């Protein structure tokens, strides 16, 4: 490979990684927090900035995608095993649709139909 080809390949890889881990928080939630208030009022409440929660949810989504790719490309798994594991991943996506209100772009949201 020529030097310029290596640079182009490196740029493409970086762009792909950025796309994989990017998602925009809906503007109405920027700077917001979630408060966890225990039933017992004598205990201290806990504040969690919503952007930290959002980051964790995006990382979970990305890791599920990687797991899905690993399962689908694994030659040692039978088609039946792949379907079984894919079913579990689909159920996870379905459960995570509860967090779709945080995402700005529709394409970033969870769907159990993908």
Backbone as CSV, one residue per row, in Angstrom:
resi,resn,N_x,N_y,N_z,CA_x,CA_y,CA_z,C_x,C_y,C_z
1,UNK,0.836,-1.191,0.000,0.000,0.000,0.000,0.874,1.245,0.000
2,UNK,0.385,2.236,-0.681,1.055,3.530,-0.705,0.727,4.296,0.573
3,UNK,1.567,5.255,0.895,1.383,6.042,2.108,0.015,6.731,2.146
4,UNK,-0.410,7.315,1.041,-1.704,8.011,1.002,-2.864,7.030,1.178
5,UNK,-2.714,5.800,0.697,-3.759,4.791,0.861,-3.906,4.388,2.328
6,UNK,-2.782,4.292,3.013,-2.805,3.964,4.443,-3.501,5.073,5.217
7,UNK,-3.206,6.328,4.865,-3.853,7.465,5.529,-5.366,7.446,5.296
8,UNK,-5.775,7.194,4.063,-7.201,7.131,3.744,-7.889,6.013,4.519
9,UNK,-7.230,4.870,4.609,-7.783,3.748,5.361,-7.916,4.113,6.837
10,UNK,-6.891,4.751,7.401,-6.929,5.164,8.805,-8.065,6.156,9.045
11,UNK,-8.250,7.113,8.133,-9.352,8.080,8.262,-10.704,7.368,8.232
12,UNK,-10.844,6.425,7.324,-12.101,5.688,7.207,-12.394,4.912,8.485
13,UNK,-11.376,4.305,9.072,-11.548,3.547,10.313,-11.969,4.482,11.451
14,UNK,-11.320,5.626,11.567,-11.646,6.591,12.620,-13.078,7.089,12.452
15,UNK,-13.471,7.409,11.222,-14.843,7.869,10.976,-15.859,6.792,11.341
16,UNK,-15.556,5.552,10.986,-16.475,4.456,11.310,-16.608,4.278,12.817
17,UNK,-15.498,4.380,13.542,-15.539,4.253,15.001,-16.320,5.412,15.620
18,UNK,-16.142,6.623,15.094,-16.891,7.776,15.599,-18.383,7.588,15.374
19,UNK,-18.750,7.111,14.184,-20.161,6.878,13.893,-20.746,5.822,14.817
20,UNK,-19.964,4.793,15.111,-20.449,3.698,15.933,-20.779,4.166,17.351
21,UNK,-19.995,5.106,17.865,-20.174,5.534,19.250,-20.857,6.890,19.374
22,UNK,-21.438,7.354,18.282,-22.058,8.671,18.378,-23.574,8.551,18.447
23,UNK,-24.130,9.423,19.176,-25.574,9.585,19.263,-25.781,10.910,19.972
24,UNK,-26.795,11.627,19.546,-27.067,12.922,20.153,-28.193,12.819,21.165
25,UNK,-27.949,13.407,22.309,-28.972,13.547,23.339,-29.979,14.583,22.848
26,UNK,-31.263,14.298,22.998,-32.285,15.270,22.602,-32.031,16.585,23.343
27,UNK,-32.058,17.709,22.636,-31.725,19.006,23.249,-32.496,19.328,24.524
28,UNK,-33.743,18.876,24.614,-34.527,19.200,25.811,-33.950,18.584,27.076
29,UNK,-33.041,17.590,26.945,-32.480,16.924,28.118,-31.069,17.416,28.465
30,UNK,-30.467,18.244,27.609,-29.104,18.729,27.865,-29.026,19.458,29.205
31,UNK,-28.036,19.083,29.990,-27.830,19.711,31.290,-28.762,19.212,32.381
32,UNK,-29.576,18.232,32.082,-30.545,17.707,33.050,-29.915,16.663,33.959
33,UNK,-30.635,16.331,35.005,-30.215,15.303,35.954,-31.398,14.414,36.294
34,UNK,-31.072,13.239,36.740,-32.075,12.320,37.267,-31.797,12.212,38.759
35,UNK,-32.870,12.254,39.542,-32.724,12.152,40.988,-33.343,10.840,41.461
36,UNK,-32.581,10.104,42.239,-33.054,8.865,42.856,-33.334,9.200,44.315
37,UNK,-34.595,9.077,44.681,-34.994,9.452,46.029,-35.470,8.198,46.758
38,UNK,-34.754,7.818,47.795,-35.139,6.612,48.534,-36.478,6.799,49.252
39,UNK,-37.143,5.701,49.437,-38.427,5.725,50.143,-38.245,6.288,51.550
40,UNK,-37.167,5.890,52.198,-36.850,6.368,53.539,-36.241,7.775,53.413
41,UNK,-36.951,8.792,53.849,-36.508,10.183,53.692,-35.262,10.519,54.510
42,UNK,-34.876,9.643,55.412,-33.665,9.883,56.193,-32.411,9.540,55.388
43,UNK,-32.587,8.788,54.320,-31.461,8.422,53.469,-31.228,9.499,52.413
44,UNK,-29.990,9.601,51.974,-29.595,10.630,51.021,-30.054,10.262,49.611
45,UNK,-30.558,11.276,48.881,-30.910,11.059,47.483,-29.639,11.071,46.637
46,UNK,-29.762,10.597,45.406,-28.612,10.532,44.505,-28.968,11.230,43.207
47,UNK,-28.073,12.108,42.756,-28.263,12.814,41.490,-27.335,12.215,40.436
48,UNK,-27.882,11.969,39.247,-27.096,11.441,38.133,-27.316,12.356,36.928
49,UNK,-26.246,13.021,36.460,-26.401,13.836,35.255,-26.891,12.953,34.099
50,UNK,-27.874,13.449,33.372,-28.492,12.633,32.338,-27.521,12.292,31.212
51,UNK,-26.526,13.153,30.970,-25.554,12.834,29.927,-24.703,11.615,30.287
52,UNK,-24.471,11.389,31.578,-23.736,10.184,31.997,-24.590,8.934,31.778
53,UNK,-25.860,9.018,32.113,-26.768,7.902,31.857,-26.856,7.639,30.361
54,UNK,-26.987,8.689,29.579,-27.091,8.570,28.128,-25.845,7.897,27.551
55,UNK,-24.672,8.287,28.023,-23.421,7.685,27.560,-23.416,6.176,27.839
56,UNK,-23.852,5.784,29.015,-23.903,4.357,29.367,-24.866,3.600,28.453
57,UNK,-25.999,4.210,28.152,-26.989,3.573,27.284,-26.437,3.419,25.867
58,UNK,-25.751,4.445,25.365,-25.150,4.371,24.027,-24.071,3.285,23.992
59,UNK,-23.267,3.204,25.031,-22.221,2.166,25.073,-22.853,0.774,25.113
60,UNK,-23.926,0.617,25.846,-24.646,-0.654,25.892,-25.170,-1.002,24.497
61,UNK,-25.760,-0.035,23.828,-26.253,-0.246,22.467,-25.129,-0.682,21.532
62,UNK,-24.001,0.016,21.615,-22.871,-0.309,20.741,-22.313,-1.695,21.027
63,UNK,-22.243,-2.053,22.296,-21.737,-3.386,22.652,-22.692,-4.485,22.210
64,UNK,-23.995,-4.227,22.251,-24.960,-5.200,21.735,-24.778,-5.382,20.226
65,UNK,-24.502,-4.291,19.526,-24.262,-4.379,18.077,-23.027,-5.212,17.775
66,UNK,-21.961,-4.998,18.545,-20.736,-5.770,18.345,-20.997,-7.245,18.643
67,UNK,-21.696,-7.524,19.723,-22.041,-8.904,20.067,-22.830,-9.551,18.932
68,UNK,-23.765,-8.805,18.383,-24.579,-9.303,17.274,-23.708,-9.656,16.071
69,UNK,-22.753,-8.781,15.756,-21.831,-9.038,14.642,-20.965,-10.262,14.911
70,UNK,-20.504,-10.395,16.150,-19.656,-11.540,16.512,-20.437,-12.848,16.377
71,UNK,-21.668,-12.840,16.806,-22.499,-14.042,16.704,-22.733,-14.395,15.237
72,UNK,-23.112,-13.417,14.444,-23.436,-13.667,13.041,-22.238,-14.103,12.213
73,UNK,-21.044,-13.687,12.601,-19.853,-14.056,11.829,-19.134,-15.282,12.387
74,UNK,-19.645,-15.853,13.466,-19.004,-17.005,14.099,-19.343,-18.290,13.335
75,UNK,-18.318,-18.932,12.796,-18.508,-20.150,12.008,-18.744,-21.387,12.858
76,UNK,-18.403,-21.322,14.133,-18.556,-22.511,14.975,-19.971,-22.636,15.565
77,UNK,-20.790,-21.604,15.415,-22.173,-21.671,15.888,-23.079,-22.183,14.771
78,UNK,-24.018,-23.014,15.135,-25.003,-23.471,14.149,-25.992,-22.337,13.883
79,UNK,-26.750,-22.453,12.801,-27.760,-21.443,12.492,-28.806,-21.365,13.608
80,UNK,-29.142,-22.499,14.185,-30.092,-22.526,15.289,-29.576,-21.773,16.503
81,UNK,-28.291,-21.957,16.813,-27.686,-21.240,17.947,-27.645,-19.734,17.667
82,UNK,-27.298,-19.378,16.431,-27.261,-17.960,16.071,-28.642,-17.329,16.235
83,UNK,-29.669,-18.039,15.779,-31.035,-17.528,15.921,-31.442,-17.387,17.385
84,UNK,-31.047,-18.358,18.202,-31.373,-18.299,19.629,-30.711,-17.081,20.277
85,UNK,-29.416,-16.882,20.012,-28.708,-15.749,20.598,-29.235,-14.428,20.051
86,UNK,-29.579,-14.407,18.760,-30.149,-13.202,18.162,-31.475,-12.855,18.831
87,UNK,-32.234,-13.879,19.207,-33.495,-13.654,19.909,-33.291,-12.955,21.243
88,UNK,-32.245,-13.346,21.968,-31.942,-12.685,23.241,-31.567,-11.219,23.017
89,UNK,-30.769,-10.967,21.989,-30.356,-9.590,21.691,-31.578,-8.758,21.314
90,UNK,-32.470,-9.320,20.514,-33.696,-8.616,20.121,-34.530,-8.260,21.346
91,UNK,-34.615,-9.185,22.302,-35.356,-8.895,23.540,-34.690,-7.775,24.334
92,UNK,-33.362,-7.739,24.328,-32.644,-6.648,25.007,-32.970,-5.311,24.352
93,UNK,-32.914,-5.271,23.014,-33.281,-4.044,22.303,-34.702,-3.624,22.661
94,UNK,-35.609,-4.580,22.713,-36.995,-4.287,23.060,-37.115,-3.674,24.443
95,UNK,-36.373,-4.222,25.402,-36.402,-3.676,26.764,-35.824,-2.265,26.814
96,UNK,-34.819,-2.009,25.993,-34.148,-0.707,26.018,-34.906,0.386,25.269
97,UNK,-35.999,0.028,24.588,-36.792,1.065,23.907,-37.352,2.078,24.906
98,UNK,-37.384,1.714,26.173,-37.846,2.647,27.216,-37.002,3.918,27.263
99,UNK,-35.770,3.847,26.755,-34.863,4.998,26.798,-34.855,5.798,25.504
100,UNK,-35.695,5.447,24.543,-35.688,6.132,23.248,-35.994,7.622,23.343
101,UNK,-36.707,8.043,24.378,-37.044,9.460,24.522,-35.800,10.329,24.705
102,UNK,-34.678,9.721,25.076,-33.446,10.484,25.275,-32.735,10.825,23.959
103,UNK,-32.974,10.034,22.924,-32.248,10.189,21.667,-32.858,11.267,20.784
104,UNK,-32.008,12.018,20.128,-32.446,13.079,19.222,-32.814,12.516,17.851
105,UNK,-31.985,11.618,17.308,-32.187,11.068,15.974,-32.888,9.711,16.042
106,UNK,-33.867,9.522,15.186,-34.628,8.267,15.138,-33.725,7.065,14.888
107,UNK,-32.717,7.225,14.026,-31.832,6.111,13.675,-31.022,5.594,14.856
108,UNK,-30.847,6.411,15.882,-30.070,6.009,17.057,-30.893,5.227,18.077
109,UNK,-32.200,5.277,17.931,-33.082,4.672,18.926,-33.073,3.155,18.847
110,UNK,-33.459,2.534,19.955,-33.555,1.082,20.015,-34.808,0.608,19.306
111,UNK,-34.698,-0.573,18.704,-35.858,-1.188,18.084,-35.705,-2.702,18.181
112,UNK,-36.757,-3.380,18.548,-36.699,-4.830,18.595,-36.994,-5.425,17.219
113,UNK,-37.256,-4.568,16.241,-37.602,-5.024,14.894,-36.420,-5.007,13.942
114,UNK,-35.250,-4.568,14.388,-34.064,-4.502,13.504,-33.506,-5.873,13.249
